[in-house]
Structure formats: structure tokens, C-alpha cells
Amino acid sequence: MSEVYRFLSNLEKKVYDWLTKNKVHFITQQKMFGVGELGSATIDFVIPDKNLCLRIMGGYWHSSLESKARDELGKERLMNEGYIVVDLQEKDLTDANIERALRLALMGQEVL
């Protein structure tokens, strides 16, 4: 288990555990485009062999207008750099939904 694990949110831990259980190679808490600059981001999970970024969008950190604008800017920048970006909403990561949500995410699709 990664040293970073203890700093993850409960939602991030669920995704970490699922990815680990399913033997998906990933990097967690990957800083992209510097720190503090416009469009910079810390990506919750990067799946390098798919050029895929998974962003966990918990309601607490991602519900304000400012957060939504920052998230959109970060997503646009990642996509312009060639990454596939999948945002996983808190409701997507319930015990009943997580399997489907993460299987879709690994295919580059968001839950609709």
C-alpha cells in the first residue's frame, strides 16, 4: 500500500482499493503542470498505459462555482495535452455503482 494512501479521501480510497484489486497499474495524486499556476492540477489517479486521468469529484471539494471553474479549466488543459479525462462523481462511487463506474472509466467513459 502506498504511503499516500493514508492521505486519500474515503472516496479516493475506494477507487484505490478497486484499482489495486483489479490489478490496474496507476499513479495516485499526480501533480500536473506545476503547482499553483493557472490550469495546474493534482490528478487523483493516472492510468499511464491508457493516458487516462481519473478525477474524483466529491461534493465537499467540487461543488462551489470557483471549484467547478477550476475543474473545467484543468480538464480542458489535460485534454489539450492528449489525456482522456474521466470525472467520477460521488454518487458514481457508492457500493452499488462503483464496479460499473470504474469499468466505464477504464474505457474512457463517464457515468451518465
C-alpha distance (Angstrom), angle and dihedral (degrees) to the residues before:
residue distance angle dihedral
M1 . . .
S2 3.78 . .
E3 3.80 122.2 .
V4 3.82 86.1 -126.3
Y5 3.83 91.3 62.0
R6 3.78 94.9 86.2
F7 3.81 90.4 57.4
L8 3.80 95.3 52.0
S9 3.79 122.5 105.3
N10 3.79 118.0 -112.2
L11 3.82 89.8 -102.3
E12 3.80 91.6 50.2
K13 3.82 90.0 49.3
K14 3.81 90.1 54.6
V15 3.80 90.3 53.2
Y16 3.82 92.4 43.4
D17 3.80 90.7 51.7
W18 3.81 92.6 47.1
L19 3.81 93.5 48.5
T20 3.81 91.1 47.3
K21 3.82 92.8 47.3
N22 3.80 89.9 50.4
K23 3.82 92.6 47.3
V24 3.80 95.0 -119.2
H25 3.81 112.6 160.2
F26 3.82 109.0 -129.4
I27 3.77 145.0 156.8
T28 3.79 117.3 -137.7
Q29 3.81 129.4 -148.7
Q30 3.81 93.3 9.6
K31 3.81 113.4 -178.5
M32 3.79 112.1 -138.2
F33 3.81 130.2 -167.0
G34 3.78 97.8 2.5
V35 3.77 128.6 -66.0
G36 3.78 123.8 -68.7
E37 3.79 96.4 -1.9
L38 3.78 121.7 124.4
G39 3.79 109.1 -80.2
S40 3.80 94.3 13.4
A41 3.77 116.0 138.6
T42 3.76 145.1 178.2
I43 3.77 107.0 -134.2
D44 3.79 115.6 -146.4
F45 3.81 94.8 -145.7
V46 3.79 131.5 5.5
I47 3.79 118.8 -167.8
P48 3.83 99.1 -159.6
D49 3.81 99.2 -167.8
K50 3.82 90.3 56.1
N51 3.83 96.9 37.4
L52 3.80 83.8 -125.9
C53 3.79 129.6 151.4
L54 3.80 120.2 -161.2
R55 3.79 114.6 -161.1
I56 3.81 118.5 -167.8
M57 3.81 108.2 -144.0
G58 3.78 106.2 -161.7
G59 3.78 115.8 -177.9
Y60 3.80 95.0 -121.2
W61 3.82 97.2 59.6
H62 3.79 101.6 27.2
S63 3.80 108.3 42.9
S64 3.81 105.3 82.6
L65 3.80 121.3 91.3
E66 3.81 90.2 -116.5
S67 3.81 91.7 52.0
K68 3.79 92.3 47.2
A69 3.82 91.1 51.2
R70 3.82 91.7 47.8
D71 3.81 90.6 47.4
E72 3.81 92.1 50.9
L73 3.80 92.3 48.6
G74 3.79 90.9 49.3
K75 3.80 92.1 47.9
E76 3.79 91.7 49.8
R77 3.78 91.8 50.1
L78 3.80 92.8 48.7
M79 3.80 91.6 49.2
N80 3.82 90.7 48.5
E81 3.81 87.1 55.4
G82 3.80 90.2 54.9
Y83 3.79 101.1 -99.0
I84 3.77 124.4 137.5
V85 3.80 106.0 -131.7
V86 3.79 123.2 -157.3
D87 3.78 119.8 -175.5
L88 3.79 114.0 -155.0
Q89 3.78 113.5 -158.3
E90 3.79 122.2 -146.8
K91 3.83 90.8 -110.2
D92 3.83 89.3 55.8
L93 3.79 91.6 60.5
T94 3.80 101.8 58.2
D95 3.79 115.4 124.5
A96 3.81 89.1 -104.0
N97 3.83 94.3 51.6
I98 3.80 107.8 30.7
E99 3.80 97.9 89.3
R100 3.81 93.7 53.5
A101 3.81 93.6 39.8
L102 3.80 94.5 52.9
R103 3.79 94.4 42.7
L104 3.83 88.1 54.2
A105 3.81 90.7 44.2
L106 3.81 91.7 55.3
M107 3.80 87.2 55.8
G108 3.82 89.5 52.4
Q109 3.81 94.4 -105.3
E110 3.78 130.3 126.8
V111 3.78 124.0 -140.9
L112 3.78 109.0 -103.1
